[in-house]
Amino acid sequence: MKSILYVLTALSVFGLALWAYQENYRTQQVVKETQALQGEIGVAQVKLAVLNAEWAYLNRPDRLRELADLNFERMGLLPLRAEQFGRADQIAYAEDPDLPVVEPIELQAITDIQALGEVQIP
């Protein structure tokens, strides 16, 4: 009976050693894949930083103004003015009977420099 117990114990130890060996290699493989993904993420972040820098360089206002001037005859681009935009109260919303009725709020911009000095922030 003791010999069967010794054999079963030896087999269980051998089985556990085999399982631990396999888990070790699986873990190493996952670590390698994670490092590869981290490297790819790093490369992608560097590319994104370069693209953001190029975008900022190409969208400089002075450069865009020059391009608009050079291509005015072909494209007819004009500078933006405040009159080209609508007011908030001109937006048409779909009527929803479940929504409460809200009185419109008049929006005003402070354009006078003296009025800016009179405004006190608490």
Residue pairs with C-beta under 8 A, 6 or more apart in sequence:
68 75
68 77
68 78
68 79
71 77
87 107
88 107
89 104
89 106
89 107
110 116
110 119
